[in-house]
Amino acid sequence: SYLPADNVAFYSIKPRHKSLAAGGTCCPVQGYDHAELRKPSEWFRLLNTAFITLLPKKVDAIQVKEFRPISLIHSVAKLVTKVLANRLAPLLPTLMVKSLYAKKEAHILLKLDISKAFDSSFLLEVLQQRGFGQRWRNLMCLLLSTSSTQILVNGQPGDNIYHHRGLRQGDPLSPMLFILVMDVLNSMVQFATEKGLLQPLAVQQVRHQMMPWSSLDQLTKIFKWSNIFLITLDMLLGSKLTSPRALRLRYTAQPRLALTTEALSCAIKEFPCTYLGLPLGVRKPTKAMLLPLIDKVADYFPGWKAYLMNRAGRLVMIRAVLTATTIHHLIALDLPKWVIKAIDKLRRGFLWKGREKANGGNCLDRVQRPLELGGLGIHNLEALRIRWLWSQRTDPDRLWGGLHVSVPAKAKAMFEVAVRTVVGDGNTTKFWTDRWIDGKCIADLAPALFAAVQKRAIKCRTVAQGLHNRSWVMDVRGALSVQVLTEYLLVWDLVDDIVLQHDVPDKHLWKLTQSRVYSSKSAYSAFFLGSVGLSGWKRIWKGWAPLKCKVFLWLAKNNRCWTSDRLAKRGLPHPSACPFCDQSDETIQHILLGYPFSRQIWTNILCSLNFASLAPSPADTRFFAWWARSSSTVPKEAWRGLNTLIILVAWEIWIFRNSRVFEGCQPRIERVIQLVEEEGLLWCRAGATGLQELCIRSQAAAG
């Protein structure tokens, strides 16, 4: 559906997720002006600009290839392309030519480099043939004809470079346009295959296919080289298709090897190799192939100077980089347990000590739980593989849909429990393992019979194949006991009367969501079913506060702060009593609320904000219990501000405690309150609106 014209810009830059930076405050002003962009105007040339800067990939970079070019596009031009990209993205899958990779057969993997600098006229012709209207093509002409780039050298921009061919990197629309152009090659390959212009590579038919890469000028192609075909492609695109850098062969006859090398003018390399940062091979990755992944994770630490980062900063880097790097490999590889265990060990050491190895710290299983279950929200790497199975069932037209995808047994078992199937044509439903008989699977209904079925049939046999001429009977092997025969007759009665609907696809229902559609959040949460939640986790993680303060309160909630009681349990040097009152043992509960010094600070601050009824009494010795009771008694509009205030005061009390222990400063209530006021002012300026509203409301009530 199309958005109202005045709201298009707003919805284009509005954050799609709560973790993204806040924005959109200027859209009411831009909403009246962006309509001028629909008219080709000369002034748009001044806004459709970009800077290119080079960032070094490593220390002491000298050669050009050792730098990474970054395109910095003008915000107005980027906003316009973002609006167009939002319109094009939902339609892009319907514009692509469907194709599937061939299964495990003899093939040649040929890597080509193609320049993006194709003629703009070819792009406009493709858009016209794809059904894009005149208005859209006019916008493309405006963007292409007015774009220019300047290269930053030592911080100074050079002369304008006006674009006459190709696409500019860095805006959201260029990758989609590049995919549409490269899809022409896919159509040409399929047409040439149908007409017999591309001969098969082996006795068995090998399907020729192409897959576009929008971020790299590379294509992976399976077809026999044809000079006439490539010359035609060059003429259409107006670009150059360079000679292949390397040809990687599998099961190729040796007599044809020399002929192939001479025809392509390229070197021959053997598997395994590295492609897109991932090890590529025809067999299971060896230990030598996977060790670079572990080394890559460990190599981040020296450059980050982790020993200078606080624990909250290290937590962010684990979530954003270390975990993301591993997930990138998990997309294509079935990493063994020893690799995941080694990476988890690195993540654990980096989180608690800022180095590769560390003893102590919280149990990794607890840290990897979601926030609501008492963890730090670090992803468990073994619980992220179910999406492959869901995509295979619901979207078999994906490029990798015909390949065997290895999924851990735990994830596979969770998928089989969470999915219920309504059979249509039976082509995407597994006969033996899917729950297609009244929400149950044959493996549960007839376990003895299931144990006698061939493993290959369990993996491959679909309902359509099994019901055709009762082919499922041939899957049963071995000696047939009385129990097996009984269950055999049971299954016969259950499936014999089922009639498939050949024009209706199977419908797979995800039982863990109300919409019955798969979501990564529901699948990940399913691995923690039965876990005990953390009481009051929203007060810690949902309130506005710096992450380091939230991590501190999480440690305090789990009694993991280094106070005297914990030091004593480990036989480490520790004060014999509380450094403030010199009477009781020092615990985190005592520091935050138990001793009179802390209670007086809470009383003075809460009374100044007209919350005297919330001031702790001498009977209140459990900080988190008092916090829960206080939050439940305030009005809803004051809840956010009060939680932020409590986090702020608890943090400043802990900071002052450390100053008392390590620097010997004298305990002064006025000094702590002053620190709270100064830090609170900074928090309000940084975006703590709840705390700011709480202070304003309290001042108005006092006046």
C-alpha positions in Angstrom: 0.0 0.0 0.0 1.2 3.5 -0.8 1.7 6.0 2.0 0.3 9.5 2.0 2.6 11.9 0.1 3.3 14.1 3.1 4.2 11.1 5.3 6.5 9.3 2.9 9.7 10.9 4.2 8.7 10.4 7.8 8.1 6.7 7.4 11.4 6.3 5.4 13.6 7.5 8.3 11.4 6.4 11.2 13.3 3.8 13.3 12.0 0.3 12.5 13.3 -1.1 15.8 13.5 0.1 19.3 17.3 -0.4 19.4 17.9 2.1 16.5 18.7 5.7 17.1 15.7 8.0 17.7 14.8 10.3 14.8 12.0 11.8 12.8 11.7 15.1 14.7 12.4 17.2 11.6 9.9 15.4 9.3 6.9 17.7 10.0 9.1 20.5 8.4 10.4 18.4 5.5 6.9 17.0 4.8 5.9 20.4 3.2 9.1 20.6 1.1 9.9 17.2 -0.2 7.1 17.4 -2.8 9.4 19.7 -4.8 11.6 16.7 -5.4 9.0 15.4 -7.8 9.9 18.1 -10.3 13.2 17.9 -12.2 15.1 21.0 -11.1 18.6 22.3 -11.5 19.0 22.9 -7.8 18.8 19.2 -7.1 22.2 18.8 -8.6 23.6 20.7 -5.6 22.0 18.1 -3.2 22.7 14.9 -5.1 26.4 14.9 -4.2 28.6 12.5 -2.3 32.1 12.3 -0.8 34.4 9.3 -1.0 36.8 8.7 1.8 39.3 5.9 2.2 39.6 4.0 5.5 42.6 1.8 6.1 41.9 -1.9 6.5 45.0 -2.5 8.5 47.8 -0.6 10.3 50.4 1.1 8.0 48.2 0.8 4.9 50.1 2.0 1.8 48.6 0.5 -1.4 45.1 1.4 -2.7 43.8 -2.1 -2.1 44.6 -1.8 1.6 42.0 1.0 1.9 38.2 0.6 2.0 36.3 3.3 0.0 33.3 4.7 1.9 30.7 6.8 0.1 29.1 9.6 2.1 26.0 10.7 0.3 24.1 13.9 0.9 21.2 13.4 3.4 18.6 14.7 1.0 19.7 12.4 -1.8 19.8 9.5 0.5 16.3 10.3 1.8 14.9 10.4 -1.7 16.5 7.0 -2.6 15.3 5.6 0.7 11.7 6.5 -0.2 12.1 4.8 -3.6 13.8 1.8 -2.1 10.9 1.3 0.4 8.5 1.2 -2.6 10.7 -1.2 -4.6 11.7 -3.6 -1.9 8.3 -5.4 -1.6 8.1 -5.9 -5.3 11.7 -7.0 -6.0 11.1 -10.8 -5.4 8.3 -10.8 -7.9 10.6 -9.2 -10.6 13.4 -11.8 -10.3 13.6 -14.9 -12.4 13.2 -18.0 -10.3 16.1 -20.4 -10.3 17.5 -23.2 -8.2 21.0 -24.5 -7.9 21.6 -28.0 -9.3 22.0 -30.8 -6.8 25.2 -32.7 -6.1 26.4 -33.3 -9.6 29.6 -32.8 -11.6 30.0 -29.1 -12.1 32.4 -26.2 -12.7 32.3 -23.2 -10.4 33.3 -20.1 -12.4 33.9 -16.8 -10.7 33.5 -13.7 -12.8 34.2 -10.0 -12.2 31.7 -7.6 -13.8 32.0 -3.9 -13.8 29.0 -2.0 -12.5 29.6 0.8 -15.0 26.9 -0.2 -17.4 25.0 2.3 -19.6 22.2 4.2 -17.9 20.1 3.7 -21.0 20.2 0.0 -20.5 18.9 0.4 -16.9 16.0 2.6 -18.1 15.1 0.0 -20.8 15.1 -2.8 -18.2 12.8 -0.7 -16.0 10.5 -0.1 -18.9 10.3 -3.7 -19.8 9.7 -4.6 -16.2 6.6 -2.4 -16.2 7.9 0.7 -14.3 5.8 3.8 -15.1 7.0 7.0 -16.7 7.0 8.8 -13.4 9.4 6.3 -11.8 11.7 6.3 -14.8 11.8 10.1 -14.7 12.9 10.0 -11.1 15.7 7.6 -12.1 16.8 9.9 -14.8 16.8 12.8 -12.3 18.9 10.8 -9.9 21.4 9.5 -12.5 21.8 12.8 -14.4 22.4 15.0 -11.4 24.7 12.8 -9.3 28.3 13.8 -8.6 31.1 12.7 -6.3 34.1 14.3 -4.7 37.1 12.4 -3.4 38.4 13.4 0.0 42.2 13.6 0.1 43.6 14.5 3.5 40.2 15.8 4.5 39.9 18.2 1.4 37.4 17.5 -1.3 38.6 17.3 -4.9 36.9 18.3 -8.1 33.4 17.1 -8.9 33.2 13.8 -10.8 29.9 13.7 -12.7 28.5 10.2 -13.3 27.6 9.2 -16.8 27.4 5.4 -16.3 26.7 2.9 -13.7 25.4 3.3 -10.2 26.7 5.1 -7.1 27.3 3.0 -4.0 26.1 4.0 -0.6 22.4 4.7 -1.2 19.7 2.1 -0.4 18.4 2.0 -4.0 21.5 1.1 -5.9 21.8 -2.5 -4.8 18.2 -3.2 -6.0 18.7 -1.6 -9.4 21.9 -3.6 -9.8 20.0 -6.8 -9.1 17.4 -5.9 -11.7 20.1 -5.3 -14.3 22.1 -8.5 -13.4 18.9 -10.5 -13.6 19.0 -9.9 -17.3 22.1 -12.2 -17.4 20.1 -14.8 -15.5 17.3 -14.6 -18.1 19.8 -14.8 -21.0 21.5 -17.9 -19.5 18.2 -19.7 -19.0 17.1 -18.8 -22.5 20.4 -20.0 -24.0 20.1 -23.2 -22.0 16.6 -23.9 -23.4 17.8 -23.2 -27.0 20.8 -25.5 -26.6 23.4 -22.7 -26.9 25.0 -23.7 -23.7 25.9 -27.4 -23.7 25.7 -29.4 -20.5 28.9 -30.1 -18.6 28.2 -33.8 -17.9 26.1 -36.7 -19.1 23.4 -35.8 -16.6 21.7 -32.4 -17.2 23.2 -29.6 -15.2 21.0 -26.5 -14.8 22.7 -23.2 -15.7 21.9 -20.5 -13.2 23.2 -17.1 -12.1 22.9 -15.3 -8.8 23.5 -11.5 -8.5 25.5 -10.0 -5.7 24.6 -6.4 -5.1 27.4 -5.6 -2.6 30.2 -7.1 -4.7 31.0 -7.0 -8.4 31.1 -10.8 -8.5 28.9 -13.5 -9.9 29.0 -17.2 -9.3 28.0 -19.0 -12.5 27.7 -22.6 -13.6 27.9 -22.8 -17.4 30.2 -23.6 -20.2 32.2 -20.6 -21.5 30.9 -19.1 -24.8 32.6 -16.1 -26.3 29.7 -15.2 -28.5 27.4 -15.2 -25.5 29.6 -13.0 -23.5 30.2 -10.5 -26.3 26.5 -10.2 -26.7 26.2 -9.5 -23.0 28.9 -6.8 -23.2 27.1 -5.1 -26.0 23.8 -5.0 -24.1 25.2 -3.7 -20.8 27.8 -1.4 -22.3 30.2 -2.8 -19.6 33.2 -5.0 -19.5 33.2 -8.5 -18.3 36.8 -9.3 -17.3 38.4 -12.7 -17.7 37.8 -15.0 -14.8 40.4 -14.9 -12.1 40.2 -18.5 -11.2 38.4 -21.7 -12.1 37.6 -24.2 -9.4 36.8 -27.7 -10.6 35.0 -30.6 -9.0 34.9 -34.1 -10.6 36.2 -32.7 -13.9 37.8 -35.1 -16.4 41.5 -34.5 -16.7 41.7 -34.6 -20.5 39.4 -31.6 -20.6 41.3 -29.7 -18.0 44.0 -28.3 -20.3 41.4 -27.4 -22.9 39.3 -25.5 -20.3 42.4 -23.7 -19.0 43.4 -22.5 -22.5 39.9 -21.4 -23.4 39.4 -19.3 -20.3 43.0 -18.1 -19.9 42.9 -18.5 -16.1 44.6 -20.5 -13.4 43.2 -23.7 -11.9 42.8 -23.9 -8.1 41.6 -26.6 -5.9 39.0 -26.6 -3.1 38.9 -25.5 -0.4 39.1 -21.8 -0.9 37.7 -18.6 0.7 34.7 -16.8 -0.8 32.9 -13.8 0.7 34.9 -14.4 3.9 33.6 -17.9 4.3 35.5 -21.2 3.7 34.2 -22.8 0.5 34.6 -26.5 -0.2 32.9 -29.7 -1.4 33.4 -31.5 1.9 32.9 -30.8 5.5 35.2 -28.0 6.7 38.4 -29.3 8.4 39.8 -28.0 11.6 42.5 -26.1 9.6 39.7 -24.3 7.7 37.8 -23.2 10.8 40.7 -22.1 13.0 41.0 -18.7 11.1 37.5 -17.9 12.4 38.6 -18.3 16.0 41.7 -16.3 15.2 39.6 -13.6 13.6 37.5 -13.2 16.8 40.6 -13.1 19.0 42.3 -10.5 16.7 39.7 -7.9 17.5 40.8 -7.5 21.1 44.2 -5.7 20.7 42.8 -3.1 18.4 39.8 -2.4 20.7 42.1 -1.9 23.7 39.6 -3.9 25.7 41.3 -3.3 29.0 40.3 0.4 28.7 36.6 -0.4 28.0 34.1 -0.7 30.8 32.0 -3.9 31.0 29.0 -2.2 29.3 31.1 -1.3 26.3 32.5 -4.8 26.0 28.9 -6.1 26.1 28.0 -3.9 23.2 31.0 -5.1 21.2 30.1 -8.7 21.9 26.6 -8.3 20.7 27.4 -6.2 17.6 30.7 -7.7 16.4 31.8 -10.9 18.0 28.4 -12.6 17.8 27.6 -11.1 14.4 30.8 -12.4 12.9 30.0 -15.9 14.1 26.4 -15.7 12.9 27.8 -14.7 9.5 29.6 -18.1 9.4 26.6 -19.9 10.8 24.5 -18.8 7.8 26.5 -21.0 5.5 28.4 -23.5 7.7 27.5 -26.1 10.3 30.1 -25.2 12.9 31.2 -28.0 15.1 30.7 -27.8 18.8 34.4 -27.2 19.5 34.4 -24.1 17.4 31.3 -22.6 19.2 32.9 -23.6 22.5 36.1 -21.8 21.6 34.3 -18.7 20.5 32.2 -18.7 23.7 35.3 -18.9 25.7 36.7 -15.8 23.9 33.4 -13.9 24.4 33.4 -14.9 28.1 37.0 -13.7 28.7 36.4 -10.5 26.8 33.2 -9.7 28.7 34.6 -10.1 32.2 38.3 -9.3 31.9 38.8 -7.7 28.5 41.2 -10.4 27.3 41.1 -13.8 25.6 41.2 -15.9 28.7 39.6 -15.2 32.1 38.7 -17.2 35.1 35.6 -16.4 37.1 32.7 -14.3 36.0 29.1 -15.5 35.6 28.2 -18.9 34.1 28.0 -18.5 30.4 24.7 -20.2 30.2 23.2 -17.6 32.5 24.8 -14.7 30.5 23.4 -16.1 27.2 19.8 -16.0 28.4 17.4 -13.3 27.3 17.1 -10.2 29.5 13.7 -11.3 30.9 15.2 -14.6 32.0 18.1 -13.1 34.0 20.7 -13.0 31.2 22.6 -10.2 29.4 20.9 -10.8 26.0 24.0 -12.3 24.4 22.8 -14.8 21.8 23.3 -18.5 22.3 25.0 -19.6 19.1 23.6 -23.1 19.1 20.0 -21.8 19.0 20.0 -19.9 15.8 19.5 -22.5 13.1 15.7 -23.1 12.9 15.1 -20.4 10.2 16.7 -22.7 7.5 14.2 -25.4 8.1 11.3 -23.0 8.0 12.5 -21.4 4.8 12.9 -24.8 3.1 9.3 -25.6 3.8 7.6 -22.3 3.1 9.9 -20.9 0.4 11.4 -23.7 -1.6 12.2 -21.4 -4.5 15.2 -19.9 -2.6 18.5 -20.4 -4.4 19.8 -22.9 -1.8 16.4 -24.6 -1.5 17.7 -27.7 -3.3 20.7 -28.2 -1.1 21.0 -30.3 2.0 21.1 -28.0 5.0 22.7 -29.4 8.2 20.9 -28.3 11.3 21.8 -29.4 14.9 19.7 -32.1 16.4 18.4 -29.9 19.1 17.2 -27.2 16.7 15.7 -29.8 14.4 13.7 -31.4 17.3 12.4 -28.0 18.3 11.3 -27.3 14.7 9.4 -30.6 14.5 7.6 -29.8 17.7 6.7 -26.2 16.8 5.3 -26.8 13.3 2.0 -28.2 12.4 1.2 -28.9 8.8 -2.1 -28.9 6.8 -1.5 -31.1 3.8 -2.3 -29.8 0.3 -0.3 -31.3 -2.5 2.2 -32.9 -0.1 5.3 -31.7 -1.9 6.9 -29.8 1.1 5.8 -32.1 3.9 8.0 -34.9 5.2 6.1 -38.1 5.5 7.8 -39.6 8.5 8.7 -36.6 10.7 6.3 -33.8 10.1 3.1 -33.3 12.1 0.5 -33.7 9.3 -1.8 -36.3 10.8 -4.1 -34.4 13.1 -1.1 -32.5 14.5 0.9 -35.6 15.1 3.8 -37.3 13.2 4.2 -40.9 12.4 7.4 -41.0 14.4 5.3 -40.4 17.6 2.3 -42.5 16.5 4.4 -45.6 15.5 7.9 -45.4 17.1 8.7 -49.1 16.5 7.8 -48.8 12.8 9.7 -45.5 12.5 12.8 -47.2 13.9 12.7 -49.7 11.0 12.6 -47.0 8.3 15.7 -46.2 6.3 17.5 -43.0 7.3 17.6 -41.7 3.8 13.8 -42.1 3.5 13.3 -40.3 6.7 15.1 -37.2 5.4 13.8 -37.2 1.8 10.4 -38.9 1.6 7.6 -36.4 1.2 3.9 -37.0 1.7 3.2 -36.8 -2.1 5.9 -39.4 -2.7 4.9 -41.6 0.1 1.2 -41.8 -0.8 1.9 -42.3 -4.5 1.4 -46.1 -5.1 1.9 -46.5 -1.3 5.7 -46.0 -1.7 6.1 -45.4 2.0 5.8 -49.2 2.4 9.1 -49.7 0.6 10.9 -47.5 3.3 10.4 -50.2 6.0 13.5 -52.5 6.3 14.7 -55.2 8.6 13.0 -57.8 10.8 9.4 -57.1 11.4 8.3 -57.8 15.0 4.8 -58.0 16.3 4.9 -54.4 17.5 6.2 -53.2 14.1 3.4 -55.1 12.3 0.8 -53.6 14.6 2.0 -50.1 14.0 2.3 -50.8 10.3 -1.4 -51.6 10.1 -2.2 -48.5 12.2 -0.3 -46.2 9.8 -2.0 -47.9 6.8 -5.4 -47.1 8.2 -4.4 -43.5 8.9 -3.0 -42.6 5.5 -4.9 -44.8 3.2 -8.0 -42.5 3.0 -6.0 -39.3 2.6 -6.6 -37.5 -0.7 -4.1 -34.9 -1.8 -5.2 -31.6 -3.4 -2.7 -31.1 -6.3 -3.5 -27.5 -6.8 -3.2 -26.5 -3.2 0.2 -26.1 -1.6 1.0 -27.4 1.9 0.4 -25.0 4.7 2.9 -24.9 7.6 1.7 -23.3 10.8 4.2 -22.1 13.5 2.5 -22.9 16.8 4.6 -20.5 18.9 3.0 -17.3 17.5 -0.6 -16.1 17.2 -0.2 -15.4 13.5 1.1 -18.9 12.9 4.1 -17.4 11.0 7.7 -18.1 12.0 9.6 -15.4 13.9 13.2 -15.6 15.1 12.2 -14.2 18.5 9.6 -16.9 19.2 12.0 -19.7 18.0 14.9 -18.4 20.1 12.6 -18.0 23.1 11.4 -21.6 22.7 14.8 -22.9 23.7 14.3 -21.3 27.1 10.8 -22.7 27.9 10.6 -23.7 31.5 13.3 -21.2 32.7 12.6 -19.1 35.7 12.3 -15.4 34.8 14.1 -12.5 36.6 11.7 -10.6 38.8 11.9 -6.9 38.1 13.9 -7.2 34.9 11.9 -4.4 33.3 12.8 -2.0 36.0 16.5 -2.6 35.3 16.5 -2.9 31.5 13.5 -0.8 30.4 14.2 2.3 32.3 16.3 5.1 30.8 19.9 4.9 32.1 23.4 4.3 30.7 24.1 0.7 29.9 26.9 0.6 32.5 24.5 1.5 35.2 22.1 -1.3 34.1 24.9 -3.8 34.0 25.9 -2.8 37.6 22.3 -3.3 38.9 22.2 -6.7 37.0 25.3 -7.7 38.9 23.9 -6.5 42.1 20.7 -8.4 41.5 22.8 -11.6 41.0 25.1 -10.7 44.0 28.1 -10.5 41.7 29.6 -7.2 43.0 32.9 -7.4 44.6 32.0 -6.6 48.2 33.6 -7.9 51.4 31.3 -10.9 51.7 32.2 -12.2 48.2 35.9 -11.5 48.8 35.8 -13.5 52.0 34.2 -16.5 50.4 37.1 -16.6 47.9 39.8 -16.1 50.6 40.8 -12.7 49.2 41.9 -9.7 51.3 38.8 -7.8 52.4 37.7 -5.2 55.1 36.4 -6.8 58.3 33.3 -4.6 58.3 31.4 -2.0 56.3 33.7 1.0 55.5 30.9 3.4 56.4 29.2 2.2 59.5 32.0 -0.2 60.7 29.4 -2.4 62.4 27.8 -4.8 59.9 29.3 -7.0 57.2 29.5 -5.3 53.8 27.1 -6.7 51.2 25.6 -5.1 48.2 22.2 -4.9 49.8 23.7 -3.2 52.9 25.6 -0.6 50.7 22.6 0.3 48.6 20.0 0.5 51.4 20.9 -1.2 54.6 23.2 1.3 56.4 22.0 4.7 57.7 24.2 6.7 55.4 22.5 5.3 52.3 19.0 5.6 53.8 19.6 9.2 54.6 20.6 9.9 51.0 17.4 8.2 49.7 15.3 10.1 52.2 16.7 13.5 51.4 16.4 13.0 47.6 12.9 11.5 47.7 11.6 14.2 50.1 12.9 17.0 47.8 10.8 15.5 45.0 7.6 15.1 47.1 8.0 11.3 47.4 8.5 11.2 51.2 6.2 8.2 51.5 8.7 6.2 49.5 11.6 6.9 51.8 13.1 3.6 53.2 12.7 2.8 56.9 15.2 1.0 59.1 13.2 -2.2 58.4 14.0 -2.0 54.7 17.2 -4.0 54.2 16.5 -5.5 50.8 17.1 -3.0 48.0 15.3 -4.7 45.1 12.3 -5.5 47.3 12.0 -1.9 48.4 12.4 -0.8 44.7 9.6 -3.1 43.6 7.3 -1.8 46.3 8.1 1.8 45.5 7.5 1.5 41.8 4.1 -0.2 42.4 2.8 2.7 44.5 3.5 5.7 42.2 1.2 6.8 39.4 1.8 5.4 36.0 3.1 8.7 34.5 5.8 8.8 37.2 7.0 5.2 36.8 9.6 5.8 34.2 11.1 8.8 35.9 11.2 7.1 39.3 13.0 4.0 37.9 15.6 6.3 36.3 16.0 8.2 39.6 16.5 5.0 41.6 19.1 3.7 39.1 20.9 7.0 39.2 21.1 7.2 43.1 22.1 3.6 43.4 24.9 4.1 40.9 26.2 7.2 42.6 26.2 5.4 46.0 28.2 2.6 44.5 30.7 5.1 43.0 31.1 6.9 46.3 31.6 3.6 48.1 34.5 2.8 45.7 36.0 6.3 46.4 35.7 5.6 50.1 37.4 2.2 49.9 40.2 2.9 47.4 40.8 6.7 47.9 39.8 7.1 51.5 37.4 10.0 51.0 35.2 11.0 53.9 31.5 10.1 53.8 29.5 13.2 53.3 25.8 13.1 52.5 25.8 16.5 50.9 28.6 15.5 48.5 26.7 12.4 47.3 23.5 14.4 46.7 25.5 17.0 44.8 26.9 14.3 42.6 23.4 12.9 42.0 22.2 16.4 40.9 25.1 16.9 38.6 24.8 13.5 37.0 21.0 13.8 36.8 21.3 17.0 34.8 23.6 15.3 32.3 21.1 12.4 32.0 18.2 14.8 31.3 20.2 16.5 28.6 21.1 13.1 27.1 17.4 12.1 26.8 16.1 11.0 30.2 12.7 12.6 29.6 11.0 10.6 32.4 13.5 11.9 35.0 13.1 15.5 33.6 9.3 15.3 33.8 9.5 13.9 37.3 11.5 16.8 38.4 9.2 19.4 36.7 6.1 17.8 38.2 7.6 17.8 41.7 8.6 21.4 41.4 5.1 22.4 40.2 3.6 20.5 43.1 5.9 22.2 45.6 5.1 25.6 44.2 
